[in-house]
Amino acid sequence: MSDELYSVLGLERTASDEEIRKAYRKRVRELHPDLNPGDPGAEEKFKKVSAAFDILGDAEKRARYDRGEIDAQGEERAQQSYYRQHAGTERGARYHSTAGFEDFGDTSDLFGQFFGGRGRAVHMRGQDRRYHLDVDFRDAVQGATRRLTMPDGGTLDVTIPAGIRSGATLRLKGKGGPGMGEGPPGDALVEVEVRPHPVFTREGDDILLDLPITIDEAVLGGKVEVPTLSGRVAMTVPAGSSGGDVLRLRKKGVAPKGRAPGDQRVTLQIVLPEEIDPDLARCIETWRETHGYDPRTHLRRF
């Protein structure tokens, strides 16, 4: 049995579903036409990788490909299909040629299998096609519309719903392969992967941010500016704050449709100057002599 599609993704036939997905994501990032403008070789490889994943990324299609029921283009292997359906019958037992249909005797029987009888039109739904789309963290949280370039050079405008997560699949009705006869087209299945953000992370519907503050802001408190995904806001740091304290900015998190928005959780991190100047050192020395304390008392029993 041909391993053609597995070779396109650089895999063995024994590859797991997760290994197939990872290999596909890696290859499309390397070969995407937007990243290789004017490189017909990369574009051709991109098309082959997408076509391979269209079959190997679908459990049912992969199983049929492995059994030899469909070829690398996803087309039925007509002669093999006919032979399986008639194995053990007189006509099936006599089949031994790959030259044509002569060995099948009355070909009306054969065409009846595929076309529903002599002169009857065939109506079949088109195949679903699978795609991969990387989206920015902000777009995944707030929602957006992004354009997807398909292997044939066409494009699809994909609506990213607010709050989508990595691994989610968007179904675009009727944007897949064309149907046969009056059959409807298949769907486009777009798997989304959210790129990490340099400073924000997500937990449920909350957005998390580590915020550096100065030692005087921690001791004396004050107003500080905090970045959020919808712009910068002012936040009050209470006097006497400690590193690790968590403050909340209400409704500044993810707001998926149909759910209340989450919050932005801000974790304070006290950051000292890169160089401790003499004034600060003397101040702390004097304070320690008269007000020293041990914040680790609770750990002594362990």
N, C-alpha and C positions, 0 to 999 in steps of 0.2 A: 504494500500500500504506500502511496506517495506521501512523503513528509514535507511537501512543498510549502504549505502554509506555516508549518512550525519553523521551517528554515528561514522564512521571511522575518519572523520575530526572533530568530536566533535561539530557538528552544528545541528541546527533545519532545517526542510524542508523549512522554510521561509527565510533562509539566502540569502543575496544579493550576486551578482557575486563577488564583492570586498571582502566580508567576506570569501567567499570560497577561493579566491586566498591567502588572508592573512593566513588563517588557514593552507592551504597547505604548504606555505613557512615556517611557523613556525614548522610544523611537520617534513618536510624533513630535516630541519637543525638539529633537535633533533635526528632523526633516521638514518641519512645517514650512510651507511656501512663504509665509510672512517673514520667516527668519532666514530664508535662503533665496532672496529675490534674484531672478535671472538664472537660476541653476536648474536646468531641466532634469538633470540626473536625480537631484534631491526630490524634485516634485514627483517623478515617476516612482521612486522608492516610497514616498509618502502615500501615494495611491495604493501601492501593493500592501503596505503595512495596514492601512485602513481596511482594505478588502479582506485581508487575512483575519483581522480582529472581528470583522462583521460576522464571520463564521465561527472562529474559535472562541470568541467572547460570548457566544450564545450556546448554552449547554445542549440544547436539542440539535442545533445545526452541527456542533462539534461532534456529537455522537454519530450523527448521520455521515459526516465526512470521514470519521475514523472507520466506520463500517463500509465505506466505499459507495454509499447510496447517492452522494452528491460529489461534484468535482470541486476544484479550487475556485471556481466562479460561482459556486452555489447552485449549479444546474444539476438536474436529475441525470443520473447515468441510466439512460433509458433501457439499454439492453440488459444491464445487471438487474434493474428493478423488475423487468419482465421475467427474467430467469428465476428470481426469488419467489415471485408470485405463483409461478407454475412449476416449481421444483417438485419432482416426483410424478408429474403427469407425463403422458406420452410425448407431448410436444416439448415440454420442459426438459425431459430426459434426453431428447434428441438434439438439444441445442449445444453446439460445440464450436460454432464459427464466430469470428468477429468481423467477417467480411461485409455483412449486410443483413438483410431481413429474409434472405431466401430460405433459411433453415426453419422459419417459423410456420411455413405452410400458408394457411389462409391469413393474410395480413389484416383482414378486417377485425379479427380477434384482437390483434396487437393494438391497432389504433383505437379500438373500442375501450381499451384499458386507459388510454391517456386522453381521449377526446370525447368520451361519453357516448360513443356511437357514431356511425358514418354520417358526416355532414352536420354534426352538432357542434356549436361553438363552445369554446372553453372560456370560463370566467374565473380568474383566480386573483386573490389579493396579492399585491406586491410585497416584496421582502422588506422587513424592517432593516434600517441601516444604523450602525452605531458610530458615535463620534465622541471625542474627548475635548473638553473645554476648560482651560485654566482661567480662573477669575480672581480679581483682586479681593483682598479681605474686605475693603470698604464696600465694594459692589455686592458681595455676598451678604453683608449686614443690611445695607440700605436698599438693595435692589437696583437693577440696571438693565439695559438692553445692549447686548454685545453681538458682533457679527462673527460667524463661524465660517471659515473657508473650507469647502469640501474638496475631496481628492480630485474631482473633475474640474475644479476651478470655479464652480458656482459658490454662492454664499447663502447662508441662512441667518436671519436675525433672530436671536434667542433672547427671550425675556427671562431675566434672572430674578426670581421672587425674593423679597426681603427675608433674611434669616436662613437662607439655604446653607446646607452643610456639605463638606467634602464627601464624595461617594454617592450623593443624590443623583438620580437620573431624571432628566426632563424629557417628556414625550411630546414631540411635535407631530400632531396628527396630519397624515397625508403627505409628509415631507420625505418619505422613504422611497423605495424602489417602485417603478411603475407597475400597475396591475396588468393582467392579461385579459384581453377582450374588454368586457365591461366591469372587470374586477377593480376594486378601489386600490389606490396606492398604499404602500406600507407607511410606517411611521419612522421618524428620525428619533433615535434614543440618544440623548446627549448626557454623558456622564460628566459631572462637575467636580473639579478639584480646586479648593480654595488655597490661594497662595498665603503663606504666613506674612504677618505684618511686623515691621521692625520693633514696635513698642506695644501694640495692643495684642491681647490674646482673648479667647472666648471661653466661657464656662457656662453651659446652659444658655440662657438669654442674657447673661451678664457679660459686660466687657471689663477686662482686668487691665490695670496699668500700675506700674511701679513709678512712684514720683519722688525724685531726690529733693530733699529740703536741707537748708543750712542749720547749723547748730543753734543759731539765734532764733530762727523760725520755730524750731522745736521747743526751745525754752520759753520764748516770749509770745509765740503765736503770731498770726498775721494772715493777710490775704495773699494768695498765690494764684498764678494762672495755670490752668490745667488743660491740656489738649483733650478733645473728645472727637469722635468721628463726625460730629456736626459742627465743629468749630471750638475755639478756645472759650473757657468760662472761668469766672473767678470762684475760688473756694477758700473757706476759712480753715486754717490750721489752728486747732485749739492750743493755747499755752500749755506747756508741759507734755507735749506729744512725744511718744517714743517711736523708735524705728520698729516697723512691723504693724503699727496701728493702721486700721483700715477705715477709710471714710467713704461715704456713698454719695454719688451724684444721681439723684432719682431720675428715672426714665431716660437715662442717657445710654442705655444698652441696646440690645436687639429688639426690634418691634415687628415680629412676624404677624402676618395677617390673621386676625381672629384671636390674638392673644395680647395681654397687657405687655407693654414694653418692659424689658429688664432694666437694671441699673448699671452704672459704671462704678466698679469698686477700685478705690485708689489706695494702694499700700504705700505708706510713708517710709522713706529710706533716708536716714540722716547721713549726709555726706560732708566730711571735713574738707577744708582747703587742701590743695595739693602740697602746700608748704605751710607748716604751723609757724606763724610769726611770733616774736617774743612777747608781745602784749597779750595774745591769747594764752600762751604758755604760762605767763605769770599769773594771769587771772585764774586759770584752772588750778594752778598750784596753791594759791591762796585759798580758793574755795575748798579744795580737797582737805587742807589742813584744819578747816573749821566746820566743814559740812560733809565730810566723807561718809559714804554709805556703801552697803554691799547688796547689789541687786540679785545676787546668786544664793541668798540665804535659803530659799525654798529647795535648792538642789542638794543641800548638805545631807539630807536623810537618804539619799540614793547611793 
